[in-house]
């Protein structure tokens, strides 16, 4: 195993963070708790995807994984923000 492969195995991927932000919405039925975890994971997926995208561009590597991570992070973040806006606009509804 070369040093590059070892570094790749140790770094967390934007796909992992972005995918976890989307997976929280499907796995956890308590959305009031879900947004609390999905929002930071989604934002982390977006930021880490951007950093990995820039690094892949400089090194001439494939940019598919960072783009996938950014897309998943955006979906999870938008879902969390949309849920919060829904809660703010409907204060008479129960949270869950």
MIDOSE-1310 file (N, C-alpha, C; in nm, 2 decimals, decimal comma, always signed):
residues 96
xxxx	+0,09/-0,12/+0,00/+0,00/+0,00/+0,00/+0,09/+0,12/+0,00; +0,07/+0,21/-0,10/+0,15/+0,33/-0,10/+0,10/+0,43/+0,00; +0,17/+0,54/+0,01/+0,14/+0,64/+0,11/+0,01/+0,71/+0,07; -0,01/+0,73/-0,06/-0,14/+0,80/-0,11/-0,26/+0,71/-0,08
xxxx	-0,25/+0,58/-0,09/-0,36/+0,49/-0,06/-0,39/+0,49/+0,09; -0,29/+0,50/+0,17/-0,31/+0,51/+0,32/-0,37/+0,64/+0,36; -0,33/+0,75/+0,29/-0,40/+0,88/+0,32/-0,54/+0,88/+0,28; -0,57/+0,82/+0,17/-0,71/+0,81/+0,12/-0,80/+0,73/+0,21
xxxx	-0,74/+0,62/+0,27/-0,82/+0,54/+0,36/-0,85/+0,61/+0,49; -0,76/+0,70/+0,54/-0,78/+0,76/+0,67/-0,86/+0,89/+0,66; -0,87/+0,95/+0,55/-0,95/+1,07/+0,54/-1,10/+1,04/+0,53; -1,18/+1,12/+0,59/-1,33/+1,10/+0,58/-1,37/+1,16/+0,44
xxxx	-1,46/+1,10/+0,38/-1,50/+1,14/+0,25/-1,63/+1,23/+0,26; -1,64/+1,32/+0,16/-1,76/+1,41/+0,15/-1,88/+1,32/+0,12; -1,86/+1,21/+0,06/-1,98/+1,12/+0,03/-2,03/+1,06/+0,16; -1,94/+1,03/+0,25/-1,98/+0,98/+0,38/-2,07/+1,08/+0,46
xxxx	-2,02/+1,20/+0,47/-2,09/+1,30/+0,54/-2,22/+1,34/+0,47; -2,21/+1,36/+0,34/-2,33/+1,40/+0,26/-2,44/+1,29/+0,26; -2,39/+1,16/+0,25/-2,48/+1,05/+0,25/-2,54/+1,03/+0,39; -2,47/+1,05/+0,49/-2,52/+1,03/+0,62/-2,63/+1,14/+0,65
xxxx	-2,61/+1,26/+0,60/-2,71/+1,36/+0,62/-2,84/+1,33/+0,55; -2,84/+1,26/+0,44/-2,96/+1,21/+0,37/-3,01/+1,09/+0,44; -2,93/+1,00/+0,48/-2,97/+0,88/+0,55/-3,04/+0,91/+0,68; -3,01/+1,01/+0,75/-3,07/+1,05/+0,88/-3,22/+1,07/+0,85
xxxx	-3,26/+1,13/+0,74/-3,40/+1,16/+0,71/-3,48/+1,03/+0,69; -3,42/+0,93/+0,63/-3,49/+0,80/+0,60/-3,49/+0,71/+0,72; -3,39/+0,72/+0,81/-3,37/+0,62/+0,91/-3,43/+0,66/+1,05; -3,44/+0,78/+1,07/-3,49/+0,83/+1,21/-3,63/+0,89/+1,19
xxxx	-3,72/+0,83/+1,26/-3,86/+0,89/+1,25/-3,88/+1,01/+1,33; -3,79/+1,05/+1,42/-3,81/+1,17/+1,50/-3,74/+1,29/+1,43; -3,81/+1,36/+1,35/-3,74/+1,46/+1,27/-3,69/+1,58/+1,35; -3,75/+1,60/+1,47/-3,70/+1,71/+1,55/-3,55/+1,68/+1,59
xxxx	-3,52/+1,55/+1,61/-3,38/+1,52/+1,64/-3,30/+1,50/+1,51; -3,36/+1,46/+1,41/-3,29/+1,43/+1,28/-3,23/+1,56/+1,22; -3,30/+1,67/+1,22/-3,24/+1,79/+1,16/-3,12/+1,84/+1,24; -3,11/+1,81/+1,37/-3,00/+1,85/+1,45/-2,87/+1,78/+1,41
xxxx	-2,88/+1,66/+1,36/-2,77/+1,58/+1,31/-2,75/+1,60/+1,16; -2,86/+1,61/+1,08/-2,85/+1,62/+0,94/-2,79/+1,76/+0,89; -2,82/+1,86/+0,96/-2,77/+1,99/+0,91/-2,62/+2,00/+0,92; -2,56/+1,97/+1,03/-2,41/+1,98/+1,04/-2,34/+1,88/+0,94
xxxx	-2,40/+1,76/+0,93/-2,34/+1,66/+0,84/-2,35/+1,71/+0,70; -2,47/+1,76/+0,66/-2,49/+1,82/+0,52/-2,39/+1,93/+0,49; -2,38/+2,02/+0,59/-2,29/+2,13/+0,57/-2,14/+2,09/+0,56; -2,11/+1,99/+0,64/-1,98/+1,93/+0,64/-1,95/+1,86/+0,50
xxxx	-2,05/+1,79/+0,45/-2,04/+1,73/+0,32/-2,02/+1,83/+0,21; -2,09/+1,94/+0,22/-2,07/+2,05/+0,12/-1,93/+2,11/+0,12; -1,88/+2,14/+0,24/-1,75/+2,20/+0,26/-1,64/+2,10/+0,22; -1,65/+1,98/+0,28/-1,55/+1,88/+0,25/-1,55/+1,85/+0,10
xxxx	-1,67/+1,84/+0,04/-1,67/+1,81/-0,10/-1,61/+1,92/-0,19; -1,62/+2,05/-0,15/-1,56/+2,16/-0,22/-1,41/+2,15/-0,20; -1,36/+2,12/-0,08/-1,22/+2,10/-0,06/-1,16/+1,99/-0,14; -1,23/+1,88/-0,14/-1,18/+1,76/-0,22/-1,19/+1,78/-0,37
xxxx	-1,29/+1,86/-0,41/-1,30/+1,89/-0,55/-1,18/+1,98/-0,60; -1,15/+2,08/-0,52/-1,04/+2,16/-0,55/-0,91/+2,08/-0,55; -0,89/+1,99/-0,45/-0,77/+1,91/-0,45/-0,76/+1,82/-0,57; -0,88/+1,76/-0,61/-0,88/+1,67/-0,72/-0,85/+1,74/-0,85
xxxx	-0,90/+1,87/-0,86/-0,87/+1,95/-0,98/-0,72/+1,98/-0,99; -0,66/+2,01/-0,88/-0,51/+2,04/-0,89/-0,43/+1,92/-0,92; -0,47/+1,80/-0,87/-0,39/+1,68/-0,89/-0,43/+1,61/-1,02; -0,54/+1,65/-1,09/-0,58/+1,59/-1,21/-0,66/+1,46/-1,19
xxxx	-0,72/+1,44/-1,07/-0,79/+1,32/-1,04/-0,94/+1,33/-1,07; -1,01/+1,22/-1,06/-1,16/+1,23/-1,09/-1,23/+1,31/-0,99; -1,32/+1,39/-1,03/-1,40/+1,48/-0,94/-1,54/+1,42/-0,92; -1,57/+1,30/-0,95/-1,70/+1,24/-0,93/-1,74/+1,23/-0,79
xxxx	-1,65/+1,17/-0,70/-1,68/+1,15/-0,56/-1,70/+1,29/-0,49; -1,62/+1,39/-0,51/-1,65/+1,51/-0,44/-1,78/+1,58/-0,49; -1,81/+1,57/-0,61/-1,94/+1,62/-0,66/-2,06/+1,54/-0,61; -2,04/+1,41/-0,59/-2,15/+1,33/-0,53/-2,17/+1,37/-0,39
xxxx	-2,06/+1,39/-0,31/-2,06/+1,43/-0,17/-2,13/+1,57/-0,16; -2,09/+1,66/-0,25/-2,16/+1,79/-0,24/-2,31/+1,79/-0,27; -2,34/+1,70/-0,37/-2,49/+1,69/-0,40/-2,56/+1,63/-0,29; -2,51/+1,52/-0,23/-2,58/+1,46/-0,11/-2,58/+1,56/+0,01
xxxx	-2,48/+1,63/+0,03/-2,47/+1,73/+0,14/-2,57/+1,84/+0,12; -2,59/+1,88/-0,01/-2,69/+1,98/-0,04/-2,83/+1,93/-0,02; -2,86/+1,81/-0,05/-2,99/+1,75/-0,03/-3,02/+1,75/+0,12; -2,93/+1,70/+0,20/-2,95/+1,69/+0,34/-2,97/+1,82/+0,41
xxxx	-2,89/+1,92/+0,36/-2,89/+2,05/+0,42/-3,02/+2,12/+0,38; -3,07/+2,11/+0,26/-3,19/+2,17/+0,21/-3,31/+2,11/+0,29; -3,31/+1,98/+0,31/-3,41/+1,91/+0,38/-3,42/+1,96/+0,52; -3,31/+1,98/+0,59/-3,30/+2,03/+0,73/-3,35/+2,17/+0,74
xxxx	-3,31/+2,25/+0,65/-3,36/+2,39/+0,65/-3,50/+2,40/+0,61; -3,55/+2,32/+0,52/-3,69/+2,32/+0,48/-3,78/+2,28/+0,60; -3,73/+2,18/+0,68/-3,81/+2,14/+0,80/-3,81/+2,25/+0,90; -3,70/+2,32/+0,92/-3,70/+2,42/+1,02/-3,79/+2,54/+0,98
xxxx	-3,79/+2,57/+0,85/-3,88/+2,68/+0,80/-4,02/+2,63/+0,82; -4,05/+2,51/+0,79/-4,19/+2,46/+0,82/-4,23/+2,47/+0,96; -4,14/+2,44/+1,05/-4,17/+2,45/+1,20/-4,19/+2,60/+1,24; -4,11/+2,69/+1,18/-4,13/+2,83/+1,22/-4,26/+2,88/+1,16
xxxx	-4,30/+2,84/+1,04/-4,42/+2,90/+0,98/-4,55/+2,83/+1,04; -4,54/+2,72/+1,11/-4,65/+2,66/+1,16/-4,63/+2,63/+1,31; -4,64/+2,74/+1,39/-4,61/+2,72/+1,54/-4,72/+2,65/+1,61; -4,84/+2,64/+1,55/-4,95/+2,57/+1,62/-4,95/+2,42/+1,61
xxxx	-4,87/+2,37/+1,52/-4,85/+2,22/+1,50/-4,76/+2,17/+1,61; -4,78/+2,04/+1,64/-4,69/+1,97/+1,73/-4,56/+1,95/+1,65; -4,45/+1,95/+1,73/-4,32/+1,93/+1,66/-4,31/+1,79/+1,60; -4,36/+1,69/+1,66/-4,36/+1,56/+1,60/-4,49/+1,50/+1,59
